[in-house]
Amino acid sequence: MNALIAFAEAIDRLNDRFGVLAEWAVLLSCLISAANAVVRYTLDYSSNSFLEIQWYLFAVCVMLGAAQVLRINEHVRVDLVYSRLSGKGKVMVDLFGITVFLLPVIGYMAWLSWGLFMGKLTTGMRPDDSIASLGFLAYVHKLLVSGEVSSNAGGLIRWPAVLMLPLGFAMVWLQGVAEIIKRIGWLGHRYNMDTHYERPLQ
């Protein structure tokens, strides 16, 4: 069990780092938005890339921040009886929800979004393009620059934004596994976890 708890804590640390990226993405998106407005109204210049990079940063914020929200137990939940349960009752509800709903759905979403990402990434590649035919660096370069581009004038390559889908879903799935491990550890008195849940004001 100690190895599993160490694994769960490693996932927590990884998602903490992705959470920091999500925080910076919010700030950067706000700064770009403000700069775009200033440039548009003072210099009468605008570019679709300024708008699209904000969408990309929002994708970073949402998809990389979701696992962190799950980790700190601040995710949205339908609370009909949860807040009235004891610590053990809350842990059992969490285990049921994560195992029956979160892991299968998020795993399926990660699988679907991986295909979407690979489609966006490999758009523009010829069937005979390979590492053997182009060389490793040339293949990677072509892969990175040949993807689908936004149809808007001045638009950006789409694959970096689409990458956030499988990456974000994978991180939520891993965090779900970590939460299961921590709750089983808590039930076996091997892991100390705060089971207090405060219902948000509505």
Summary of the structure (lengths in Angstrom):
residues: 202
radius of gyration: 21.2
end to end distance: 39.1
largest distance: 64.2
contacts: 550
relative contact order: 0.17
helix: 73%
strand: 1%
